[in-house]
Amino acid sequence: MNRKIYMKVNNGVDTLLKAVSTLRRKEFNVLEVSMQQSTLGPGSNLLITVNSAGEQGCERALSHMQGLFDVEEITILDDLNA
């Protein structure tokens, strides 16, 4: 099942590279990555689509992303196009 991981971060490009490399190192299949400047203040919005096996895979991805230094907010969304 494809899931989207939404993150609001302080340091856009650096966190993008850290997040994608962490997911790849943990053997997640990263399908799509999108980054936009936040319109509600400083920082960036990252949206990373991964193919994960069920809820446990999503929770594992969430725990890895929470360990990154400058992540302010993180949410897992269902990919309705999967």
Secondary structure by P-SEA (a helix, b strand, c coil): cbbbbbbbccccaaaaaaaaaaaaaacccccbbbbbccccccbbbbbbbbbcccaaaaaaaaaaaaacccccbbbbbbcccc
